[in-house]
């Protein structure tokens, strides 16, 4: 009799343990799905002749020309991750208009210890299949907070310069080195959503 009760108790314990493990696995799967959906949400921006989608959790910053759009991930540490889109006129009569615009940007920005890492010409998967100049770069961002003693942060960036008519559109990503690989996915998603409107 005692053996039968013990056997029933063991079966019930195994069943309960299996149920707990099943609920735990289901909760992990649901959590992963919610996280994936939250990270994949976007917000549409339309204006200034463009339509683009950017990450839903990012904050839009007030801009002035030539910037058309700038969004920031304010939760990124130690510095905000930024995606920006600007439109620049192409200088008349130059043989390499995108290269000229890229050089003008470097001179205007004045980033500390700026260094281009790679410059490529490639085709960006946009609806117009626009040729683009793709530049990856690095620079140093000092911490200007007088109450914090910290070393400067290495920032990585990536930029696509697209020639549309007589205008150059510049899509730029800047992120702290630790946040860069995740931010690149956001840049690629933004580029894929970019459409030019007349």
C-alpha positions in Angstrom: 0.0 0.0 0.0 2.7 2.4 0.9 4.6 1.6 -2.3 1.5 2.4 -4.3 1.1 5.8 -2.6 4.7 6.5 -3.1 4.4 5.6 -6.8 1.4 7.9 -7.3 3.2 10.7 -5.5 6.3 10.3 -7.8 4.1 10.3 -10.9 2.3 13.5 -9.7 5.6 15.2 -8.9 6.9 14.4 -12.4 3.8 15.7 -13.9 3.9 18.9 -11.9 7.7 19.3 -12.7 6.9 18.8 -16.4 4.1 21.4 -16.2 6.4 24.0 -14.5 9.1 23.5 -17.1 6.5 23.8 -19.9 5.1 27.0 -18.5 8.7 28.4 -18.0 9.6 27.6 -21.7 6.3 29.1 -22.9 7.0 32.3 -20.8 10.5 32.6 -22.3 9.1 32.2 -25.9 6.4 34.8 -25.2 9.0 37.2 -23.7 11.2 36.8 -26.7 8.3 37.4 -29.1 7.3 40.6 -27.2 10.9 41.8 -27.3 11.2 41.2 -31.0 7.9 43.0 -31.7 8.9 46.0 -29.6 12.3 46.3 -31.2 10.8 46.0 -34.7 8.2 48.8 -34.2 8.8 51.9 -36.3 7.4 55.4 -36.7 6.9 56.9 -40.2 8.2 60.4 -41.0 7.1 62.1 -44.2 8.2 65.6 -45.3 10.8 67.5 -47.3 10.3 65.1 -50.2 11.2 61.9 -48.3 9.3 59.1 -46.6 11.2 57.1 -44.0 10.6 54.9 -40.9 12.7 55.1 -37.7 12.7 53.1 -34.5 9.6 53.7 -32.4 11.4 54.2 -29.1 13.7 56.9 -30.4 13.1 60.6 -29.9 12.9 63.0 -32.8 15.1 66.1 -32.4 14.3 69.6 -33.7 16.4 70.2 -36.8 17.4 73.0 -39.1 18.5 72.8 -42.7 20.4 71.0 -44.1 19.2 68.4 -41.6 15.8 67.0 -42.5 15.5 64.4 -39.7 17.4 63.5 -36.6 16.4 60.8 -34.1 18.2 59.6 -31.0 18.2 56.6 -28.7 18.3 58.5 -25.4 18.7 55.2 -23.4 22.0 54.4 -25.1 25.0 54.9 -22.7 27.5 56.5 -22.4 26.4 58.6 -25.4 23.2 58.7 -27.4 23.0 56.7 -30.6 21.9 59.1 -33.4 20.4 58.5 -36.9 20.2 61.6 -39.1 19.2 62.4 -42.7 20.2 65.6 -44.4 20.1 67.0 -47.9 23.0 68.9 -49.5 23.2 70.6 -52.9 25.8 69.1 -55.2 28.5 71.5 -56.2 28.2 72.2 -60.0 31.0 71.0 -62.3 32.7 68.5 -60.0 33.7 65.1 -61.3 33.0 63.3 -58.0 30.0 65.0 -56.4 29.5 62.5 -53.5 33.2 62.5 -52.6 33.1 66.3 -52.6 30.1 66.4 -50.3 31.8 63.8 -48.0 34.9 66.1 -47.7 32.7 69.1 -46.9 31.0 67.2 -44.1 34.3 66.2 -42.5 35.4 69.8 -42.5 32.2 71.1 -41.1 31.8 68.6 -38.2 35.2 69.0 -36.6 34.9 65.8 -34.6 37.9 65.1 -32.4 40.3 62.5 -33.8 38.0 61.8 -36.8 39.3 58.9 -38.9 37.7 57.3 -41.9 37.9 53.6 -41.7 36.6 52.5 -45.1 35.2 54.3 -48.2 33.2 52.3 -50.7 31.0 53.0 -53.7 28.0 50.6 -53.7 24.4 50.3 -54.7 21.9 50.8 -51.8 18.8 48.6 -52.0 16.4 51.6 -52.4 13.5 51.7 -54.8 15.6 53.7 -57.2 18.7 51.5 -56.7 20.6 54.7 -56.1 24.4 54.5 -56.2 25.9 55.6 -52.9 29.2 56.4 -51.2 29.4 54.3 -48.0 31.8 55.7 -45.4 32.6 54.1 -42.0 34.5 56.2 -39.5 35.5 56.7 -35.9 36.0 59.7 -33.7 36.4 60.5 -30.0 33.6 62.0 -27.9 34.9 63.8 -24.7 32.7 63.9 -21.7 32.1 67.5 -21.0 30.5 67.0 -17.6 32.8 68.8 -15.1 31.4 66.7 -12.2 32.3 63.3 -13.9 35.8 62.1 -14.2 35.8 59.7 -17.2 37.9 58.9 -20.3 36.6 60.0 -23.7 34.5 57.5 -25.6 35.3 56.0 -28.9 32.4 56.6 -31.3 31.8 54.6 -34.5 29.8 55.9 -37.4 28.5 54.9 -40.8 27.3 57.1 -43.5 25.6 56.7 -46.9 25.7 59.5 -49.4 23.1 59.1 -52.1 22.9 61.2 -55.3 19.3 62.0 -56.3 19.1 64.5 -59.1 21.2 67.5 -58.2 20.9 66.8 -54.4 23.0 64.6 -52.2 21.2 62.9 -49.3 23.3 61.9 -46.4 22.1 59.2 -43.9 24.4 59.0 -40.9 24.6 56.8 -37.8 26.8 57.5 -34.8 27.0 55.3 -31.8 29.3 54.4 -28.9 31.5 51.4 -29.8 29.5 49.2 -27.4 26.2 50.0 -29.1 27.4 50.1 -32.7 26.4 46.5 -33.9 22.8 46.9 -32.7 22.5 50.4 -34.1 23.7 49.2 -37.5 20.5 47.1 -37.8 18.5 50.3 -37.2 20.5 52.1 -40.0 19.8 49.3 -42.5 16.1 49.3 -41.6 15.9 53.0 -42.1 17.7 52.8 -45.5 15.4 50.1 -46.7 12.4 52.3 -45.8 13.7 55.5 -47.4 11.7 56.7 -50.4 12.1 59.9 -52.3 8.8 61.8 -53.2 8.5 64.5 -55.8 
